Amino acid sequence: MAQREKTAAPTTEMYDALQAAYDFFNEALFGGKLTSCLITLQRREMRTRGYYSPQRFVEIGGERFTDEIAINPQHFTNGSVESVLSTLLHEQCHLWQFHFGKPSRNGYHNKEWGWKMKEVGLHPSNTGAVGGNETGQQMSDYVIKGGAFDKACQILLGTKFALKWGEFIGEIGDVGEDGDEGGNGERDTSKKNKSNRLKYCCGCCGIAVWGKAELNIICGDCGMPMGSEE
């Protein structure tokens, strides 16, 4: 009997790659000054590509705290690797500002943050395109061609770096969030949303609440509308 080839676990492949990218950009673009953090995959509305939360986790039985950088895996499959990496770098700039700069209250993207973004090769823009506002509550960005990130990213990709997993968008074999499946491997939708309650998330700081459909909820920390996840 042929021996089955042993492959790395998907968790290891995914998180090792993200950690490797974090470490690479830390050295290449921040001089190795950034503290370690806990990188997570968090599903949010499609418009939310990622977020940063300072001191989100505490060491169980210890005294250490660590920050969180969350990346939305819904963008991995249809987007480019460069786009995912730019999201990671965007959040690293937030981490840099929290530890070494002066972040504004309630998640506002200020001029200092915008300056650091430009320094590492991402141009802040509320529209994600040239001409957008460079400061504000909800911000995106675009890659500066020939800038620091553009050059560093090409070096990283030249090392055979890859993101091997992305969220599957489909029907057959798609398992619901509660883990229920139909007998043929298809999603069982008969139990979905029994309570008719939806999860509302702040795209800026990641805070989430549950409520009935069609609510108009504003985040008390950021002052931003909170969108629902179906």
C-alpha positions as a Markdown table, in Angstrom:
| # | Residue | x | y | z |
|---|---|---|---|---|
| 1 | Met | 0.0 | 0.0 | 0.0 |
| 2 | Ala | 1.4 | 3.4 | -1.0 |
| 3 | Gln | 2.2 | 5.7 | 1.9 |
| 4 | Arg | -0.1 | 8.7 | 2.0 |
| 5 | Glu | 1.9 | 11.9 | 1.7 |
| 6 | Lys | 1.7 | 13.9 | 4.9 |
| 7 | Thr | 0.7 | 17.6 | 4.4 |
| 8 | Ala | 0.7 | 20.5 | 6.8 |
| 9 | Ala | -2.6 | 21.2 | 8.7 |
| 10 | Pro | -4.6 | 24.0 | 7.2 |
| 11 | Thr | -4.5 | 25.9 | 10.4 |
| 12 | Thr | -0.7 | 25.8 | 10.4 |
| 13 | Glu | -0.5 | 26.7 | 6.7 |
| 14 | Met | -2.8 | 29.7 | 7.1 |
| 15 | Tyr | -1.5 | 31.2 | 10.4 |
| 16 | Asp | 2.2 | 30.5 | 9.7 |
| 17 | Ala | 1.8 | 32.4 | 6.4 |
| 18 | Leu | 0.2 | 35.4 | 8.1 |
| 19 | Gln | 2.7 | 35.5 | 10.9 |
| 20 | Ala | 5.6 | 35.3 | 8.3 |
| 21 | Ala | 4.1 | 38.2 | 6.4 |
| 22 | Tyr | 3.7 | 40.2 | 9.7 |
| 23 | Asp | 7.3 | 39.5 | 10.6 |
| 24 | Phe | 8.6 | 40.4 | 7.2 |
| 25 | Phe | 6.9 | 43.7 | 7.0 |
| 26 | Asn | 7.8 | 44.5 | 10.6 |
| 27 | Glu | 11.5 | 44.2 | 9.7 |
| 28 | Ala | 11.3 | 45.7 | 6.2 |
| 29 | Leu | 9.0 | 48.6 | 6.9 |
| 30 | Phe | 9.0 | 49.3 | 10.7 |
| 31 | Gly | 12.6 | 48.4 | 11.5 |
| 32 | Gly | 11.5 | 45.5 | 13.7 |
| 33 | Lys | 9.9 | 47.8 | 16.2 |
| 34 | Leu | 6.4 | 46.4 | 16.3 |
| 35 | Thr | 5.4 | 44.2 | 19.2 |
| 36 | Ser | 4.0 | 40.8 | 18.6 |
| 37 | Cys | 0.2 | 40.4 | 18.3 |
| 38 | Leu | -2.4 | 37.7 | 17.9 |
| 39 | Ile | -3.5 | 37.5 | 14.2 |
| 40 | Thr | -7.0 | 36.1 | 13.8 |
| 41 | Leu | -9.4 | 35.4 | 10.9 |
| 42 | Gln | -12.7 | 37.2 | 11.5 |
| 43 | Arg | -15.7 | 37.3 | 9.1 |
| 44 | Arg | -17.4 | 40.7 | 8.9 |
| 45 | Glu | -19.3 | 42.5 | 6.3 |
| 46 | Met | -17.6 | 42.4 | 2.9 |
| 47 | Arg | -16.7 | 46.1 | 3.2 |
| 48 | Thr | -14.7 | 45.3 | 6.3 |
| 49 | Arg | -11.3 | 43.9 | 5.3 |
| 50 | Gly | -9.7 | 43.9 | 8.7 |
| 51 | Tyr | -9.4 | 45.7 | 12.0 |
| 52 | Tyr | -7.0 | 46.3 | 14.9 |
| 53 | Ser | -7.9 | 46.0 | 18.6 |
| 54 | Pro | -5.3 | 47.0 | 21.2 |
| 55 | Gln | -4.8 | 44.6 | 24.1 |
| 56 | Arg | -7.7 | 42.4 | 23.1 |
| 57 | Phe | -6.2 | 39.2 | 24.6 |
| 58 | Val | -4.8 | 38.3 | 28.0 |
| 59 | Glu | -2.5 | 35.4 | 28.9 |
| 60 | Ile | -4.5 | 32.9 | 30.9 |
| 61 | Gly | -2.8 | 32.5 | 34.3 |
| 62 | Gly | -0.3 | 35.1 | 33.4 |
| 63 | Glu | 0.1 | 38.9 | 33.2 |
| 64 | Arg | 0.7 | 39.6 | 29.5 |
| 65 | Phe | -1.7 | 41.3 | 27.2 |
| 66 | Thr | -1.5 | 41.3 | 23.4 |
| 67 | Asp | -3.2 | 43.2 | 20.6 |
| 68 | Glu | -5.3 | 41.6 | 17.8 |
| 69 | Ile | -5.0 | 42.1 | 14.1 |
| 70 | Ala | -8.1 | 40.5 | 12.4 |
| 71 | Ile | -8.3 | 39.8 | 8.7 |
| 72 | Asn | -11.5 | 39.0 | 6.9 |
| 73 | Pro | -11.1 | 35.7 | 4.9 |
| 74 | Gln | -14.0 | 36.5 | 2.6 |
| 75 | His | -11.5 | 38.5 | 0.5 |
| 76 | Phe | -8.9 | 35.8 | 0.2 |
| 77 | Thr | -10.4 | 33.7 | -2.6 |
| 78 | Asn | -11.4 | 36.4 | -5.1 |
| 79 | Gly | -8.8 | 39.0 | -4.2 |
| 80 | Ser | -5.1 | 39.2 | -4.8 |
| 81 | Val | -2.5 | 38.2 | -2.3 |
| 82 | Glu | -1.2 | 41.7 | -2.5 |
| 83 | Ser | -4.6 | 43.0 | -1.5 |
| 84 | Val | -4.7 | 40.8 | 1.6 |
| 85 | Leu | -1.1 | 41.8 | 2.5 |
| 86 | Ser | -2.0 | 45.5 | 2.2 |
| 87 | Thr | -4.8 | 44.9 | 4.6 |
| 88 | Leu | -2.4 | 43.4 | 7.1 |
| 89 | Leu | 0.0 | 46.3 | 6.7 |
| 90 | His | -2.9 | 48.8 | 7.1 |
| 91 | Glu | -3.6 | 47.2 | 10.5 |
| 92 | Gln | 0.1 | 47.1 | 11.4 |
| 93 | Cys | 0.1 | 50.9 | 11.0 |
| 94 | His | -2.7 | 51.1 | 13.6 |
| 95 | Leu | -0.6 | 48.9 | 15.9 |
| 96 | Trp | 2.4 | 51.1 | 15.3 |
| 97 | Gln | 0.4 | 54.2 | 16.2 |
| 98 | Phe | -1.0 | 52.7 | 19.4 |
| 99 | His | 2.4 | 51.9 | 20.7 |
| 100 | Phe | 4.6 | 54.7 | 19.3 |
| 101 | Gly | 2.2 | 57.5 | 18.2 |
| 102 | Lys | -0.9 | 59.3 | 19.3 |
| 103 | Pro | -4.1 | 57.7 | 18.0 |
| 104 | Ser | -7.3 | 59.6 | 18.0 |
| 105 | Arg | -10.2 | 58.5 | 20.2 |
| 106 | Asn | -13.0 | 56.3 | 18.9 |
| 107 | Gly | -11.1 | 54.8 | 15.9 |
| 108 | Tyr | -10.6 | 58.0 | 14.0 |
| 109 | His | -7.9 | 57.8 | 11.3 |
| 110 | Asn | -5.8 | 60.9 | 11.9 |
| 111 | Lys | -3.0 | 62.7 | 10.0 |
| 112 | Glu | -0.3 | 60.8 | 12.0 |
| 113 | Trp | -1.7 | 57.5 | 10.9 |
| 114 | Gly | -2.0 | 58.7 | 7.3 |
| 115 | Trp | 1.6 | 59.9 | 7.4 |
| 116 | Lys | 2.8 | 56.5 | 8.5 |
| 117 | Met | 0.7 | 54.7 | 5.9 |
| 118 | Lys | 2.3 | 56.8 | 3.1 |
| 119 | Glu | 5.8 | 56.1 | 4.6 |
| 120 | Val | 5.2 | 52.4 | 4.3 |
| 121 | Gly | 3.7 | 52.6 | 0.8 |
| 122 | Leu | -0.1 | 52.8 | 1.2 |
| 123 | His | -2.0 | 55.9 | 0.4 |
| 124 | Pro | -5.0 | 56.5 | 2.7 |
| 125 | Ser | -8.3 | 57.1 | 1.0 |
| 126 | Asn | -11.9 | 56.8 | 2.2 |
| 127 | Thr | -12.9 | 55.6 | -1.3 |
| 128 | Gly | -9.9 | 53.3 | -1.8 |
| 129 | Ala | -9.0 | 55.4 | -4.9 |
| 130 | Val | -7.0 | 58.5 | -5.8 |
| 131 | Gly | -8.7 | 61.7 | -4.7 |
| 132 | Gly | -10.4 | 60.3 | -1.6 |
| 133 | Asn | -10.2 | 61.9 | 1.9 |
| 134 | Glu | -7.0 | 60.9 | 3.7 |
| 135 | Thr | -8.4 | 61.1 | 7.2 |
| 136 | Gly | -11.7 | 60.0 | 8.7 |
| 137 | Gln | -13.7 | 57.4 | 10.6 |
| 138 | Gln | -13.8 | 54.6 | 8.0 |
| 139 | Met | -10.7 | 54.5 | 5.8 |
| 140 | Ser | -9.4 | 52.4 | 3.0 |
| 141 | Asp | -6.2 | 52.8 | 0.9 |
| 142 | Tyr | -4.5 | 52.0 | -2.3 |
| 143 | Val | -0.9 | 50.9 | -3.1 |
| 144 | Ile | 1.6 | 53.5 | -4.0 |
| 145 | Lys | 3.3 | 52.2 | -7.2 |
| 146 | Gly | 7.0 | 51.9 | -6.6 |
| 147 | Gly | 6.5 | 52.7 | -2.9 |
| 148 | Ala | 7.9 | 50.8 | 0.1 |
| 149 | Phe | 5.1 | 48.2 | 0.3 |
| 150 | Asp | 5.0 | 47.6 | -3.5 |
| 151 | Lys | 8.8 | 46.8 | -3.4 |
| 152 | Ala | 8.7 | 44.8 | -0.2 |
| 153 | Cys | 5.6 | 42.8 | -1.3 |
| 154 | Gln | 7.4 | 41.7 | -4.5 |
| 155 | Ile | 10.4 | 40.6 | -2.5 |
| 156 | Leu | 8.1 | 38.6 | -0.2 |
| 157 | Leu | 6.2 | 37.0 | -3.1 |
| 158 | Gly | 9.5 | 36.1 | -4.7 |
| 159 | Thr | 10.2 | 33.8 | -1.7 |
| 160 | Lys | 7.3 | 31.6 | -2.8 |
| 161 | Phe | 5.1 | 33.0 | -0.1 |
| 162 | Ala | 1.5 | 32.0 | -0.6 |
| 163 | Leu | -1.9 | 32.1 | 1.1 |
| 164 | Lys | -3.2 | 28.6 | 0.6 |
| 165 | Trp | -6.7 | 29.0 | 2.0 |
| 166 | Gly | -9.6 | 31.3 | 1.4 |
| 167 | Glu | -13.3 | 31.2 | 2.3 |
| 168 | Phe | -15.4 | 28.9 | 0.0 |
| 169 | Ile | -18.4 | 30.6 | -1.4 |
| 170 | Gly | -20.8 | 27.9 | -2.7 |
| 171 | Glu | -23.5 | 25.5 | -2.0 |
| 172 | Ile | -22.5 | 21.8 | -2.1 |
| 173 | Gly | -20.6 | 20.8 | 1.0 |
| 174 | Asp | -21.0 | 24.3 | 2.5 |
| 175 | Val | -21.6 | 23.8 | 6.2 |
| 176 | Gly | -23.6 | 26.3 | 8.2 |
| 177 | Glu | -22.2 | 28.3 | 11.0 |
| 178 | Asp | -24.0 | 26.0 | 13.5 |
| 179 | Gly | -22.4 | 23.0 | 11.9 |
| 180 | Asp | -25.6 | 21.4 | 10.6 |
| 181 | Glu | -25.5 | 19.6 | 7.3 |
| 182 | Gly | -28.0 | 17.8 | 5.1 |
| 183 | Gly | -27.6 | 14.1 | 4.6 |
| 184 | Asn | -26.1 | 14.7 | 1.1 |
| 185 | Gly | -23.4 | 17.1 | 2.4 |
| 186 | Glu | -25.4 | 20.2 | 1.4 |
| 187 | Arg | -26.2 | 23.0 | 3.8 |
| 188 | Asp | -29.3 | 22.5 | 5.9 |
| 189 | Thr | -31.0 | 25.9 | 5.8 |
| 190 | Ser | -34.1 | 24.7 | 7.7 |
| 191 | Lys | -32.6 | 25.8 | 11.1 |
| 192 | Lys | -30.9 | 29.0 | 10.0 |
| 193 | Asn | -31.9 | 32.2 | 11.8 |
| 194 | Lys | -34.5 | 30.5 | 14.0 |
| 195 | Ser | -34.6 | 33.5 | 16.3 |
| 196 | Asn | -34.8 | 36.0 | 13.4 |
| 197 | Arg | -32.0 | 37.9 | 15.1 |
| 198 | Leu | -29.0 | 39.3 | 13.2 |
| 199 | Lys | -25.4 | 40.1 | 14.2 |
| 200 | Tyr | -24.5 | 43.8 | 13.8 |
| 201 | Cys | -20.8 | 44.6 | 13.6 |
| 202 | Cys | -18.8 | 47.8 | 13.7 |
| 203 | Gly | -16.5 | 47.8 | 10.7 |
| 204 | Cys | -14.1 | 50.1 | 12.5 |
| 205 | Cys | -13.5 | 48.5 | 15.9 |
| 206 | Gly | -15.1 | 45.1 | 15.6 |
| 207 | Ile | -17.7 | 45.4 | 18.3 |
| 208 | Ala | -20.7 | 43.2 | 17.7 |
| 209 | Val | -24.2 | 43.1 | 19.1 |
| 210 | Trp | -27.3 | 41.0 | 18.3 |
| 211 | Gly | -30.8 | 42.3 | 17.4 |
| 212 | Lys | -33.8 | 42.0 | 15.2 |
| 213 | Ala | -33.7 | 42.7 | 11.5 |
| 214 | Glu | -33.8 | 46.3 | 10.1 |
| 215 | Leu | -32.4 | 48.0 | 13.2 |
| 216 | Asn | -30.4 | 51.2 | 12.8 |
| 217 | Ile | -27.5 | 50.8 | 15.2 |
| 218 | Ile | -24.7 | 53.2 | 15.9 |
| 219 | Cys | -21.5 | 52.2 | 17.6 |
| 220 | Gly | -21.1 | 54.0 | 20.9 |
| 221 | Asp | -17.3 | 54.0 | 20.6 |
| 222 | Cys | -16.8 | 55.0 | 17.0 |
| 223 | Gly | -20.1 | 56.7 | 16.2 |
| 224 | Met | -20.3 | 54.6 | 13.0 |
| 225 | Pro | -23.3 | 52.7 | 11.6 |
| 226 | Met | -23.1 | 49.0 | 12.4 |
| 227 | Gly | -24.0 | 46.7 | 9.5 |
| 228 | Ser | -25.8 | 43.3 | 9.9 |
| 229 | Glu | -24.4 | 39.9 | 8.9 |
| 230 | Glu | -27.1 | 37.7 | 7.3 |
